[in-house]
């Protein structure tokens, strides 16, 4: 599959690059996107594709940075380092305001424009002085999924949380429980991120709780091993299965009737739109008047053609 993904070698050199003028007289703009995702989470490849394409189209320098293990204290340091390099703008997730609000606010106070994407809320973005928020309100998405599952007859579930240190991940599980009208309690497990460990924990939970109606996973990191677990215990296609986000295996699971739906928060737009918005803001002083909700949207077996074609790349 053809990819638009740029090398991570864009790096800090782009941020510190000397200013030059385009033919139209605009100076070169430089942006850094900082995410909370570990290197192992392939879902973020779509984010990288989004900023790469937007950078090409808008004629700006872009860089993607993240904490290799997903450690949020490390992410906070990356934001501080990015701000110290003096980019025109920082695009960042706000997965834990307690850890990240300080460095983000410091960047804003230093005169760097910030857009919050993917994690956090519009209110939290406003609190740190960001220009706007682009993403999917996670609790609301979980709640909508819970209402949908309740309408389909679900009363109990397992939420496989592969990134439990991020409050936004727990918000997905809590929203789902509230949509169902049940307590989250022990229906959420800390699965970790190792595929074999995730698979074994799912198998153990379902063995100990055979009356579980449904499974909710939070992305390919937890969905892919869960698919393998359901193949092993013979429950594939027999247990209600919903997931956040998309990926090649998730799309195939929907196509095969093993996964009922995936929630598409459109990560491509979460990365692409902030670059476009910032470039136009810095060049022309124009800014959308509202935050942008990129999701949730439910992807089912109907109309999978485009999703399947671009899964893992733009979807």
Backbone as CSV, one residue per row, in Angstrom:
resi,resn,N_x,N_y,N_z,CA_x,CA_y,CA_z,C_x,C_y,C_z
1,UNK,0.847,-1.189,0.000,0.000,0.000,0.000,0.878,1.233,0.000
2,UNK,0.601,2.170,-0.884,1.388,3.391,-0.954,1.201,4.190,0.328
3,UNK,2.274,4.773,0.844,2.186,5.527,2.087,2.721,6.929,1.905
4,UNK,2.167,7.845,2.682,2.633,9.231,2.681,3.487,9.508,3.903
5,UNK,3.794,8.462,4.696,4.481,8.649,5.965,5.889,9.159,5.765
6,UNK,6.212,10.256,6.427,7.554,10.795,6.382,8.411,10.158,7.464
7,UNK,9.683,10.173,7.256,10.608,9.641,8.238,10.589,10.475,9.488
8,UNK,10.770,9.781,10.628,10.869,10.502,11.896,12.104,11.386,11.926
9,UNK,12.962,11.239,10.928,14.177,12.038,10.876,13.904,13.508,10.613
10,UNK,12.619,13.876,10.398,12.301,15.299,10.325,12.897,16.016,11.527
11,UNK,12.667,15.420,12.732,13.379,15.734,13.943,13.456,17.191,14.357
12,UNK,14.233,17.346,15.426,14.342,18.672,16.025,15.026,19.660,15.105
13,UNK,15.800,19.164,14.135,16.491,20.075,13.230,15.514,20.952,12.477
14,UNK,14.325,20.388,12.187,13.324,21.181,11.488,12.809,22.304,12.374
15,UNK,12.671,22.000,13.650,12.142,23.006,14.562,13.102,24.187,14.668
16,UNK,14.395,23.871,14.680,15.385,24.917,14.868,15.902,25.483,13.548
17,UNK,15.314,25.038,12.442,15.809,25.451,11.137,15.705,26.958,10.967
18,UNK,16.682,27.580,10.309,16.611,29.026,10.096,15.446,29.388,9.200
19,UNK,14.877,30.548,9.438,13.738,30.998,8.659,14.163,31.336,7.230
20,UNK,13.329,30.969,6.286,13.562,31.341,4.897,12.231,31.774,4.316
21,UNK,12.241,32.385,3.157,11.002,32.906,2.585,10.557,32.039,1.415
22,UNK,9.242,31.804,1.330,8.674,31.164,0.154,8.519,32.199,-0.950
23,UNK,8.219,31.694,-2.133,8.063,32.604,-3.272,6.969,33.627,-3.029
24,UNK,5.965,33.250,-2.217,4.872,34.176,-1.961,5.173,35.132,-0.807
25,UNK,6.395,35.059,-0.292,6.790,35.998,0.746,6.566,35.521,2.162
26,UNK,5.991,34.320,2.341,5.735,33.812,3.684,6.991,33.161,4.245
27,UNK,7.239,33.380,5.518,8.356,32.720,6.156,8.030,31.249,6.395
28,UNK,9.065,30.446,6.533,8.870,29.037,6.835,8.342,28.895,8.256
29,UNK,7.284,28.155,8.413,6.711,27.907,9.728,7.103,26.502,10.184
30,UNK,7.338,26.349,11.477,7.730,25.034,12.006,6.810,24.638,13.153
31,UNK,6.354,23.382,13.117,5.439,22.866,14.126,5.941,21.517,14.652
32,UNK,5.620,21.257,15.906,5.937,19.977,16.532,4.645,19.374,17.061
33,UNK,4.402,18.096,16.744,3.278,17.372,17.331,3.844,16.403,18.358
34,UNK,3.388,16.530,19.596,3.839,15.660,20.682,2.667,14.789,21.124
35,UNK,2.850,13.484,21.064,1.791,12.568,21.490,2.228,11.804,22.734
36,UNK,1.259,11.162,23.374,1.535,10.343,24.550,1.793,8.891,24.192
37,UNK,1.743,8.548,22.908,1.758,7.150,22.482,3.152,6.534,22.557
38,UNK,3.250,5.293,23.000,4.539,4.592,22.944,4.878,4.205,21.505
39,UNK,6.122,3.884,21.271,6.552,3.490,19.927,5.803,2.257,19.420
40,UNK,5.363,1.411,20.334,4.737,0.139,19.950,3.326,0.289,19.402
41,UNK,2.728,1.471,19.547,1.322,1.654,19.154,1.241,2.095,17.693
42,UNK,0.957,1.152,16.801,0.954,1.428,15.357,-0.202,2.327,14.929
43,UNK,-1.221,2.469,15.767,-2.361,3.320,15.425,-1.909,4.733,15.097
44,UNK,-0.825,5.173,15.705,-0.354,6.549,15.541,0.349,6.773,14.212
45,UNK,0.541,5.737,13.425,1.094,5.936,12.083,0.194,6.842,11.253
46,UNK,-1.111,6.742,11.461,-2.051,7.599,10.743,-1.863,9.063,11.132
47,UNK,-1.566,9.308,12.404,-1.264,10.665,12.862,-0.026,11.190,12.129
48,UNK,0.989,10.349,12.046,2.226,10.758,11.362,1.949,11.056,9.890
49,UNK,1.123,10.253,9.267,0.758,10.512,7.878,0.017,11.833,7.738
50,UNK,-0.850,12.119,8.710,-1.638,13.355,8.654,-0.783,14.599,8.722
51,UNK,0.184,14.629,9.643,1.005,15.838,9.728,1.971,15.937,8.551
52,UNK,2.417,14.782,8.037,3.328,14.810,6.889,2.640,15.391,5.664
53,UNK,1.409,14.938,5.401,0.677,15.434,4.240,0.328,16.907,4.408
54,UNK,-0.124,17.284,5.603,-0.459,18.688,5.843,0.780,19.566,5.704
55,UNK,1.908,19.083,6.190,3.139,19.849,6.061,3.512,20.076,4.613
56,UNK,3.383,19.034,3.800,3.664,19.166,2.372,2.723,20.165,1.705
57,UNK,1.430,20.022,1.995,0.440,20.854,1.322,0.506,22.312,1.761
58,UNK,0.846,22.549,3.025,0.867,23.914,3.542,2.252,24.548,3.452
59,UNK,3.266,23.752,3.074,4.602,24.299,2.964,5.202,24.687,4.302
60,UNK,5.005,23.825,5.313,5.541,24.087,6.642,6.374,22.887,7.090
61,UNK,7.240,23.105,8.061,8.040,22.030,8.638,7.266,21.393,9.786
62,UNK,7.245,20.063,9.825,6.519,19.353,10.871,7.411,18.263,11.467
63,UNK,7.190,18.003,12.729,7.955,16.975,13.436,7.022,16.235,14.379
64,UNK,7.178,14.933,14.469,6.414,14.112,15.417,7.356,13.642,16.510
65,UNK,6.941,13.828,17.765,7.732,13.358,18.892,6.826,12.666,19.899
66,UNK,7.375,11.696,20.620,6.598,10.928,21.594,7.531,10.274,22.603
67,UNK,7.019,9.934,23.785,7.815,9.166,24.752,7.853,7.702,24.312
68,UNK,9.016,7.115,24.094,9.090,5.757,23.533,8.270,4.714,24.279
69,UNK,8.172,4.829,25.618,7.428,3.849,26.404,6.031,4.321,26.778
70,UNK,5.678,5.542,26.372,4.384,6.098,26.756,4.389,6.749,28.125
71,UNK,5.546,6.950,28.716,5.645,7.564,30.039,5.271,9.043,29.957
72,UNK,4.280,9.453,30.744,3.774,10.818,30.636,4.735,11.857,31.211
73,UNK,5.535,11.468,32.200,6.550,12.403,32.700,7.585,12.673,31.610
74,UNK,7.903,11.646,30.845,8.809,11.810,29.702,8.170,12.718,28.658
75,UNK,6.860,12.551,28.436,6.156,13.407,27.487,6.213,14.865,27.925
76,UNK,6.053,15.110,29.207,6.113,16.479,29.717,7.474,17.107,29.413
77,UNK,8.535,16.318,29.574,9.878,16.823,29.257,10.031,17.106,27.761
78,UNK,9.414,16.264,26.930,9.485,16.473,25.480,8.808,17.788,25.107
79,UNK,7.668,18.081,25.732,6.984,19.356,25.467,7.877,20.515,25.869
80,UNK,8.529,20.408,27.026,9.435,21.465,27.470,10.595,21.652,26.483
81,UNK,11.151,20.539,26.002,12.260,20.607,25.050,11.810,21.202,23.721
82,UNK,10.626,20.794,23.289,10.101,21.330,22.032,9.894,22.840,22.147
83,UNK,9.347,23.295,23.269,9.107,24.722,23.457,10.423,25.497,23.496
84,UNK,11.438,24.902,24.108,12.734,25.579,24.212,13.375,25.795,22.849
85,UNK,13.025,24.937,21.876,13.582,25.067,20.526,12.916,26.180,19.725
86,UNK,11.816,26.721,20.233,11.183,27.883,19.615,10.422,27.647,18.329
87,UNK,9.579,26.603,18.237,8.765,26.438,17.033,7.666,27.495,16.987
88,UNK,7.023,27.623,15.839,5.883,28.544,15.745,4.666,27.992,16.475
89,UNK,4.574,26.673,16.536,3.424,26.087,17.194,3.694,24.674,17.676
90,UNK,2.966,24.276,18.715,3.007,22.909,19.240,1.598,22.348,19.190
91,UNK,1.484,21.155,18.647,0.225,20.402,18.631,0.440,19.226,19.570
92,UNK,-0.394,19.077,20.569,-0.123,18.045,21.567,-1.394,17.428,22.113
93,UNK,-1.257,16.200,22.564,-2.339,15.553,23.291,-2.310,16.046,24.735
94,UNK,-3.439,15.910,25.407,-3.556,16.296,26.812,-4.187,15.130,27.563
95,UNK,-3.451,14.019,27.579,-4.007,12.783,28.125,-4.090,12.796,29.645
96,UNK,-3.292,13.616,30.304,-3.364,13.751,31.764,-3.057,15.197,32.131
97,UNK,-4.081,16.003,32.377,-3.864,17.422,32.697,-2.958,17.635,33.902
98,UNK,-3.006,16.743,34.888,-2.183,16.918,36.079,-0.695,16.913,35.737
99,UNK,-0.316,16.123,34.747,1.094,15.992,34.377,1.486,16.990,33.292
100,UNK,0.574,17.270,32.380,0.941,17.986,31.157,0.525,19.459,31.116
101,UNK,-0.409,19.860,31.947,-0.901,21.238,31.873,0.205,22.259,32.111
102,UNK,1.102,21.974,33.065,2.164,22.915,33.377,3.078,23.204,32.199
103,UNK,3.649,22.163,31.566,4.518,22.406,30.414,3.797,23.053,29.235
104,UNK,2.531,22.697,29.036,1.782,23.297,27.933,1.529,24.774,28.202
105,UNK,1.099,25.093,29.407,0.853,26.491,29.766,2.145,27.299,29.677
106,UNK,3.268,26.695,30.060,4.554,27.393,29.976,4.902,27.709,28.524
107,UNK,4.598,26.786,27.619,4.855,27.035,26.204,3.995,28.189,25.694
108,UNK,2.728,28.198,26.093,1.826,29.288,25.698,2.334,30.615,26.246
109,UNK,2.753,30.620,27.511,3.256,31.853,28.132,4.528,32.357,27.452
110,UNK,5.248,31.417,26.819,6.469,31.794,26.100,6.176,32.309,24.693
111,UNK,4.901,32.371,24.335,4.507,32.910,23.037,4.339,31.891,21.939
112,UNK,4.292,30.612,22.305,4.113,29.546,21.315,2.638,29.167,21.252
113,UNK,2.075,29.183,20.059,0.679,28.793,19.904,0.542,27.281,20.035
114,UNK,-0.539,26.860,20.700,-0.762,25.448,20.973,-2.165,25.061,20.527
115,UNK,-2.283,23.887,19.909,-3.576,23.258,19.655,-3.557,21.900,20.333
116,UNK,-4.597,21.595,21.102,-4.741,20.292,21.741,-5.476,19.366,20.782
117,UNK,-4.958,18.160,20.605,-5.595,17.193,19.716,-5.684,15.830,20.396
118,UNK,-6.645,15.051,19.963,-6.810,13.639,20.341,-7.286,13.426,21.764
119,UNK,-6.510,13.868,22.755,-6.857,13.619,24.151,-7.091,14.939,24.867
120,UNK,-7.979,14.903,25.861,-8.368,16.113,26.550,-9.761,16.527,26.121
121,UNK,-10.154,17.715,26.500,-11.471,18.240,26.171,-11.328,19.705,25.755
122,UNK,-12.361,20.260,25.123,-12.316,21.695,24.816,-12.098,22.564,26.050
123,UNK,-12.724,22.210,27.180,-12.554,22.990,28.408,-11.117,22.914,28.907
124,UNK,-10.524,21.719,28.825,-9.141,21.574,29.269,-8.189,22.317,28.344
125,UNK,-8.496,22.318,27.048,-7.675,23.069,26.094,-7.728,24.559,26.415
126,UNK,-8.915,25.043,26.728,-9.076,26.460,27.068,-8.309,26.795,28.345
127,UNK,-8.313,25.854,29.300,-7.666,26.112,30.588,-6.150,26.280,30.465
128,UNK,-5.550,25.626,29.479,-4.092,25.749,29.307,-3.728,26.834,28.305
129,UNK,-4.726,27.549,27.775,-4.463,28.652,26.868,-4.292,28.256,25.417
130,UNK,-4.747,27.053,25.056,-4.614,26.595,23.674,-5.576,27.337,22.756
131,UNK,-5.233,27.379,21.481,-6.092,28.027,20.489,-7.423,27.304,20.341
132,UNK,-7.366,25.976,20.363,-8.585,25.192,20.168,-8.295,23.713,20.439
133,UNK,-9.329,22.911,20.339,-9.243,21.459,20.525,-9.746,20.768,19.267
134,UNK,-9.009,19.768,18.810,-9.422,18.949,17.670,-9.363,17.490,18.100
135,UNK,-10.504,16.831,18.181,-10.475,15.432,18.604,-11.846,14.896,18.939
136,UNK,-11.819,13.809,19.657,-13.040,13.102,20.041,-13.165,13.130,21.560
137,UNK,-14.183,13.763,22.114,-14.376,13.708,23.569,-14.546,12.252,24.004
138,UNK,-13.593,11.748,24.787,-13.523,10.309,25.015,-14.681,9.765,25.853
139,UNK,-15.058,10.472,26.893,-16.183,9.998,27.698,-17.452,9.956,26.850
140,UNK,-17.684,11.007,26.075,-18.887,11.069,25.242,-18.917,9.927,24.235
141,UNK,-17.743,9.604,23.668,-17.677,8.503,22.702,-17.980,7.176,23.386
142,UNK,-17.413,6.981,24.585,-17.707,5.757,25.332,-19.168,5.660,25.698
143,UNK,-19.752,6.792,26.080,-21.173,6.810,26.455,-22.056,6.459,25.251
144,UNK,-21.739,7.034,24.089,-22.506,6.713,22.882,-22.390,5.231,22.541
145,UNK,-21.201,4.684,22.732,-21.010,3.249,22.470,-21.812,2.412,23.459
146,UNK,-21.846,2.844,24.725,-22.620,2.118,25.722,-24.113,2.136,25.424
147,UNK,-24.618,3.281,24.979,-26.032,3.362,24.605,-26.340,2.428,23.440
148,UNK,-25.433,2.380,22.472,-25.628,1.501,21.321,-25.644,0.036,21.766
149,UNK,-24.677,-0.323,22.626,-24.612,-1.708,23.102,-25.827,-2.068,23.950
150,UNK,-26.293,-1.120,24.761,-27.491,-1.374,25.575,-28.686,-1.651,24.679
151,UNK,-28.797,-0.894,23.597,-29.883,-1.136,22.653,-29.783,-2.482,21.980
152,UNK,-28.573,-3.026,21.931,-28.360,-4.349,21.339,-28.464,-5.465,22.368
153,UNK,-28.848,-5.113,23.603,-29.100,-6.135,24.620,-27.943,-6.449,25.541
154,UNK,-26.884,-5.650,25.509,-25.716,-5.894,26.360,-25.984,-5.394,27.775
155,UNK,-25.597,-6.195,28.772,-25.773,-5.795,30.162,-24.498,-5.838,30.974
156,UNK,-23.498,-6.582,30.496,-22.213,-6.669,31.193,-21.107,-6.709,30.149
157,UNK,-19.893,-6.359,30.573,-18.824,-6.263,29.576,-17.460,-6.353,30.222
158,UNK,-16.462,-6.535,29.391,-15.063,-6.436,29.776,-14.433,-5.314,28.973
159,UNK,-13.850,-4.326,29.657,-13.108,-3.269,28.980,-11.623,-3.595,29.110
160,UNK,-10.976,-3.796,27.973,-9.562,-4.159,27.941,-8.759,-2.866,27.780
161,UNK,-8.260,-2.350,28.898,-7.589,-1.051,28.914,-6.076,-1.256,28.832
162,UNK,-5.512,-0.981,27.664,-4.081,-1.199,27.462,-3.236,0.018,27.819
163,UNK,-3.863,1.118,28.236,-3.102,2.315,28.576,-3.747,2.966,29.793
164,UNK,-3.787,2.204,30.881,-4.571,2.607,32.045,-3.984,3.829,32.748
165,UNK,-2.719,4.138,32.484,-2.121,5.321,33.098,-2.630,6.617,32.475
166,UNK,-3.312,6.516,31.344,-3.881,7.687,30.689,-5.347,7.831,31.090
167,UNK,-5.715,8.899,31.794,-7.108,9.065,32.225,-8.107,9.014,31.074
168,UNK,-7.706,9.460,29.884,-8.639,9.467,28.762,-9.045,8.056,28.365
169,UNK,-8.154,7.080,28.579,-8.501,5.690,28.281,-9.578,5.185,29.240
170,UNK,-9.415,5.513,30.505,-10.410,5.097,31.492,-11.748,5.787,31.238
171,UNK,-11.705,7.027,30.719,-12.948,7.729,30.393,-13.758,6.952,29.355
172,UNK,-13.089,6.298,28.416,-13.798,5.482,27.422,-14.551,4.349,28.099
173,UNK,-13.858,3.662,29.021,-14.492,2.542,29.724,-15.629,3.027,30.619
174,UNK,-15.398,4.131,31.341,-16.425,4.667,32.240,-17.644,5.131,31.459
175,UNK,-17.405,5.813,30.324,-18.525,6.248,29.500,-19.345,5.073,29.003
176,UNK,-18.686,4.005,28.615,-19.389,2.811,28.143,-20.254,2.226,29.252
177,UNK,-19.687,2.122,30.460,-20.455,1.601,31.595,-21.665,2.481,31.888
178,UNK,-21.465,3.796,31.856,-22.578,4.702,32.144,-23.641,4.629,31.063
179,UNK,-23.224,4.446,29.817,-24.193,4.283,28.737,-25.029,3.030,28.911
180,UNK,-24.399,1.989,29.417,-25.134,0.748,29.705,-25.995,0.877,30.955
181,UNK,-25.618,1.819,31.832,-26.332,1.967,33.097,-25.870,0.981,34.147
182,UNK,-24.560,0.598,34.114,-24.003,-0.355,35.077,-22.742,0.256,35.697
183,UNK,-22.299,-0.339,36.811,-21.058,0.094,37.438,-19.871,-0.458,36.659
184,UNK,-18.830,0.359,36.539,-17.625,-0.131,35.868,-16.952,-1.200,36.722
185,UNK,-16.759,-0.908,38.000,-16.228,-1.859,38.982,-15.070,-2.668,38.409
186,UNK,-15.181,-4.005,38.468,-14.080,-4.856,38.009,-14.236,-5.262,36.547
187,UNK,-15.103,-4.541,35.819,-15.303,-4.881,34.413,-14.232,-4.250,33.512
188,UNK,-13.290,-3.540,34.098,-12.143,-3.007,33.376,-10.876,-3.659,33.900
189,UNK,-10.016,-4.130,32.987,-8.749,-4.714,33.402,-7.589,-3.880,32.861
190,UNK,-6.516,-3.856,33.621,-5.257,-3.263,33.180,-4.522,-4.356,32.403
191,UNK,-4.616,-4.294,31.093,-4.098,-5.385,30.272,-2.611,-5.266,29.984
192,UNK,-2.027,-4.063,30.198,-0.667,-3.856,29.731,-0.643,-3.770,28.215
193,UNK,0.538,-3.707,27.629,0.661,-3.529,26.187,1.356,-4.688,25.480
194,UNK,1.781,-5.670,26.221,2.391,-6.838,25.602,1.298,-7.732,25.015
195,UNK,1.338,-8.034,23.713,0.252,-8.792,23.072,-0.046,-10.128,23.747
196,UNK,0.995,-10.878,24.126,0.770,-12.178,24.757,0.094,-12.008,26.116
197,UNK,0.510,-10.983,26.855,-0.090,-10.716,28.159,-1.542,-10.298,28.017
198,UNK,-1.831,-9.462,27.034,-3.216,-9.042,26.804,-4.085,-10.252,26.496
199,UNK,-3.617,-11.078,25.596,-4.386,-12.275,25.211,-4.668,-13.151,26.428
200,UNK,-3.657,-13.391,27.245,-3.834,-14.263,28.407,-4.774,-13.653,29.438
201,UNK,-4.706,-12.331,29.621,-5.593,-11.685,30.594,-7.047,-11.712,30.128
202,UNK,-7.269,-11.559,28.829,-8.634,-11.645,28.294,-9.177,-13.059,28.479
203,UNK,-8.356,-14.048,28.148,-8.785,-15.440,28.315,-9.099,-15.746,29.776
204,UNK,-8.265,-15.262,30.683,-8.480,-15.518,32.105,-9.761,-14.859,32.597
205,UNK,-10.020,-13.620,32.177,-11.227,-12.921,32.612,-12.476,-13.634,32.109
206,UNK,-12.477,-14.000,30.841,-13.662,-14.644,30.277,-13.881,-16.030,30.872
207,UNK,-12.802,-16.698,31.245,-12.942,-17.998,31.905,-13.551,-17.836,33.297
208,UNK,-13.140,-16.774,34.001,-13.656,-16.534,35.351,-15.036,-15.885,35.333
209,UNK,-15.383,-15.260,34.215,-16.668,-14.549,34.101,-17.361,-14.968,32.804
210,UNK,-17.823,-16.216,32.739,-18.360,-16.748,31.479,-19.662,-16.100,31.020
211,UNK,-20.320,-15.341,31.905,-21.587,-14.709,31.536,-21.398,-13.311,30.951
212,UNK,-20.157,-12.916,30.721,-19.879,-11.598,30.154,-20.545,-11.448,28.793
213,UNK,-21.302,-10.376,28.616,-22.044,-10.163,27.369,-21.192,-9.593,26.237
214,UNK,-20.218,-8.745,26.601,-19.536,-7.978,25.554,-18.095,-7.683,25.939
215,UNK,-17.324,-7.351,24.928,-15.947,-6.894,25.105,-15.806,-5.527,24.452
216,UNK,-15.118,-4.626,25.146,-14.761,-3.325,24.588,-13.250,-3.199,24.630
217,UNK,-12.629,-2.985,23.476,-11.193,-2.714,23.435,-10.983,-1.259,23.008
218,UNK,-9.781,-0.751,23.271,-9.545,0.680,23.114,-8.650,1.029,21.933
219,UNK,-8.432,0.079,21.046,-7.608,0.320,19.875,-6.913,-0.953,19.443
220,UNK,-6.157,-0.902,18.349,-5.496,-2.112,17.847,-4.604,-2.799,18.864
221,UNK,-3.957,-2.029,19.756,-3.051,-2.637,20.731,-3.763,-3.668,21.586
222,UNK,-5.000,-3.389,21.968,-5.766,-4.358,22.756,-6.711,-5.196,21.907
223,UNK,-7.167,-4.652,20.786,-8.118,-5.389,19.951,-7.470,-6.592,19.264
224,UNK,-6.260,-6.408,18.742,-5.631,-7.494,17.978,-5.388,-8.738,18.834
225,UNK,-4.805,-8.618,20.050,-4.653,-9.811,20.885,-5.983,-10.386,21.360
226,UNK,-6.990,-9.512,21.533,-8.311,-10.004,21.942,-8.923,-10.863,20.839
227,UNK,-8.726,-10.473,19.601,-9.186,-11.304,18.491,-8.560,-12.699,18.561
228,UNK,-7.277,-12.760,18.873,-6.591,-14.052,18.995,-7.149,-14.855,20.173
229,UNK,-7.445,-14.155,21.279,-8.014,-14.836,22.445,-9.358,-15.466,22.117
230,UNK,-10.189,-14.752,21.378,-11.514,-15.265,21.035,-11.419,-16.416,20.035
231,UNK,-10.396,-16.400,19.209,-10.155,-17.562,18.346,-9.806,-18.784,19.187
232,UNK,-9.003,-18.563,20.233,-8.557,-19.674,21.074,-9.688,-20.295,21.885
233,UNK,-10.557,-19.442,22.446,-11.596,-20.001,23.327,-12.918,-20.279,22.608
234,UNK,-12.942,-20.065,21.306,-14.128,-20.400,20.523,-15.260,-19.396,20.619
235,UNK,-15.000,-18.198,21.160,-16.061,-17.205,21.328,-16.124,-16.201,20.184
236,UNK,-15.232,-16.313,19.215,-15.216,-15.368,18.096,-16.535,-15.417,17.342
237,UNK,-17.194,-14.274,17.234,-18.480,-14.197,16.550,-19.662,-14.470,17.450
238,UNK,-19.402,-14.988,18.672,-20.493,-15.310,19.595,-20.649,-14.284,20.706
239,UNK,-19.603,-13.503,20.975,-19.676,-12.482,22.011,-19.685,-11.112,21.339
240,UNK,-20.485,-10.222,21.870,-20.580,-8.851,21.344,-19.235,-8.171,21.524
241,UNK,-18.737,-7.553,20.474,-17.373,-7.013,20.483,-17.376,-5.643,19.803
242,UNK,-17.068,-4.626,20.597,-16.911,-3.287,20.048,-15.519,-2.778,20.361
243,UNK,-15.014,-1.892,19.543,-13.675,-1.366,19.787,-13.579,0.098,19.388
244,UNK,-12.704,0.794,20.038,-12.313,2.115,19.579,-11.282,1.957,18.477
245,UNK,-11.291,2.912,17.577,-10.259,3.045,16.556,-10.306,1.911,15.520
246,UNK,-9.485,2.110,14.499,-9.452,1.177,13.382,-8.024,0.718,13.132
247,UNK,-7.898,-0.339,12.400,-6.623,-0.910,12.002,-6.934,-2.067,11.076
248,UNK,-5.944,-2.624,10.448,-6.194,-3.670,9.454,-6.901,-4.873,10.059
249,UNK,-6.458,-5.329,11.237,-7.082,-6.498,11.862,-8.486,-6.182,12.368
250,UNK,-8.679,-4.959,12.841,-10.019,-4.555,13.283,-10.978,-4.528,12.101
251,UNK,-10.543,-3.950,10.992,-11.393,-3.914,9.793,-11.731,-5.322,9.344
252,UNK,-10.747,-6.221,9.364,-11.014,-7.603,8.966,-11.981,-8.265,9.938
253,UNK,-11.835,-7.951,11.241,-12.752,-8.503,12.235,-14.177,-8.044,12.020
254,UNK,-14.355,-6.769,11.636,-15.691,-6.267,11.316,-16.230,-6.987,10.092
255,UNK,-15.375,-7.133,9.097,-15.770,-7.794,7.856,-16.171,-9.246,8.102
256,UNK,-15.473,-9.905,9.040,-15.742,-11.317,9.333,-16.909,-11.513,10.285
257,UNK,-17.450,-10.432,10.834,-18.564,-10.557,11.763,-18.143,-10.872,13.184
258,UNK,-16.853,-10.740,13.486,-16.361,-10.983,14.841,-16.457,-9.706,15.676
259,UNK,-16.197,-8.561,15.065,-16.328,-7.261,15.727,-17.594,-6.579,15.214
260,UNK,-18.452,-6.144,16.126,-19.716,-5.522,15.736,-19.533,-4.138,15.155
261,UNK,-18.618,-3.359,15.743,-18.372,-2.018,15.249,-17.043,-1.500,15.780
262,UNK,-16.502,-0.538,15.043,-15.344,0.207,15.497,-15.715,1.680,15.558
263,UNK,-15.180,2.378,16.536,-15.421,3.815,16.661,-14.281,4.553,15.984
264,UNK,-14.601,5.254,14.930,-13.596,5.977,14.161,-13.538,7.420,14.633
265,UNK,-12.447,7.777,15.297,-12.271,9.167,15.723,-11.513,9.975,14.678
266,UNK,-11.209,9.340,13.549,-10.553,9.980,12.412,-9.229,10.641,12.819
267,UNK,-8.249,9.821,13.195,-6.961,10.361,13.628,-6.250,11.163,12.549
268,UNK,-6.484,10.822,11.296,-5.875,11.599,10.217,-6.258,13.071,10.341
269,UNK,-7.550,13.330,10.575,-8.009,14.711,10.712,-7.470,15.355,11.978
270,UNK,-7.284,14.570,13.036,-6.774,15.114,14.291,-5.370,15.679,14.123
271,UNK,-4.601,15.121,13.203,-3.247,15.616,12.941,-3.228,16.619,11.796
272,UNK,-3.981,16.325,10.759,-3.969,17.150,9.547,-4.554,18.543,9.800
273,UNK,-5.709,18.593,10.437,-6.401,19.874,10.606,-5.635,20.868,11.477
274,UNK,-5.018,20.461,12.592,-4.267,21.449,13.367,-3.132,22.113,12.585
275,UNK,-2.455,21.361,11.722,-1.388,21.957,10.918,-1.978,22.990,9.957
276,UNK,-3.081,22.641,9.302,-3.737,23.561,8.370,-4.241,24.800,9.103
277,UNK,-4.892,24.582,10.239,-5.436,25.704,11.013,-4.317,26.637,11.467
278,UNK,-3.242,26.059,12.013,-2.140,26.889,12.503,-1.479,27.682,11.379
279,UNK,-1.239,27.033,10.249,-0.581,27.717,9.141,-1.412,28.907,8.661
280,UNK,-2.700,28.710,8.534,-3.567,29.806,8.095,-3.689,30.893,9.166
281,UNK,-3.646,30.478,10.423,-3.696,31.456,11.512,-2.433,32.317,11.530
282,UNK,-1.293,31.668,11.371,-0.038,32.418,11.410,0.165,33.281,10.170
283,UNK,-0.377,32.853,9.050,-0.185,33.617,7.813,-1.242,34.699,7.608
284,UNK,-2.485,34.388,7.995,-3.572,35.300,7.651,-4.383,35.775,8.850
285,UNK,-4.110,35.215,10.038,-4.834,35.631,11.222,-6.246,35.093,11.321
286,UNK,-6.551,34.014,10.578,-7.890,33.431,10.614,-7.879,32.173,11.479
287,UNK,-8.952,31.972,12.233,-9.049,30.845,13.154,-10.503,30.414,13.269
288,UNK,-10.803,29.108,13.174,-12.189,28.663,13.344,-12.749,29.124,14.681
289,UNK,-14.032,29.427,14.684,-14.656,29.937,15.894,-15.019,28.864,16.894
290,UNK,-14.956,27.599,16.490,-15.344,26.504,17.374,-14.279,25.425,17.378
291,UNK,-14.291,24.621,18.428,-13.469,23.418,18.450,-13.990,22.439,17.406
292,UNK,-13.185,21.468,17.036,-13.555,20.516,15.998,-13.634,19.118,16.586
293,UNK,-14.816,18.522,16.579,-14.988,17.131,16.993,-14.765,16.229,15.786
294,UNK,-13.731,15.409,15.851,-13.424,14.509,14.738,-14.177,13.188,14.836
295,UNK,-14.837,12.919,15.934,-15.599,11.689,16.140,-16.537,11.904,17.321
296,UNK,-17.298,10.859,17.704,-17.183,9.485,17.221,-18.073,9.184,16.017
297,UNK,-17.621,8.229,15.232,-18.430,7.682,14.157,-18.323,6.174,14.193
298,UNK,-19.430,5.483,14.083,-19.427,4.024,14.158,-19.207,3.419,12.776
299,UNK,-18.230,2.542,12.676,-17.934,1.833,11.434,-18.416,0.394,11.594
300,UNK,-19.322,-0.016,10.723,-19.840,-1.380,10.724,-19.513,-2.046,9.395
301,UNK,-20.055,-3.245,9.214,-19.745,-3.998,7.996,-20.264,-3.304,6.740
302,UNK,-21.261,-2.442,6.905,-21.771,-1.694,5.757,-20.815,-0.561,5.400
303,UNK,-20.509,-0.423,4.161,-19.696,0.692,3.697,-18.246,0.636,4.141
304,UNK,-17.646,-0.551,4.122,-16.263,-0.701,4.579,-15.229,-0.425,3.496
305,UNK,-15.661,-0.182,2.270,-14.725,-0.146,1.154,-13.598,0.864,1.365
306,UNK,-13.939,2.111,1.647,-12.919,3.143,1.823,-12.104,2.894,3.089
307,UNK,-12.793,2.478,4.145,-12.107,2.224,5.400,-11.083,1.112,5.222
308,UNK,-11.479,0.045,4.540,-10.582,-1.084,4.329,-9.399,-0.680,3.449
309,UNK,-9.653,0.147,2.462,-8.594,0.561,1.550,-7.513,1.367,2.260
310,UNK,-7.936,2.214,3.225,-6.987,3.126,3.839,-6.716,2.845,5.312
311,UNK,-7.161,1.684,5.818,-6.933,1.348,7.232,-5.439,1.342,7.530
312,UNK,-5.086,1.988,8.639,-3.693,2.049,9.043,-2.897,3.106,8.318
313,UNK,-3.503,3.775,7.333,-2.802,4.810,6.581,-3.477,6.167,6.762
314,UNK,-4.760,6.228,6.423,-5.527,7.464,6.596,-6.780,7.246,7.436
315,UNK,-7.105,6.004,7.758,-8.293,5.700,8.561,-7.888,4.852,9.778
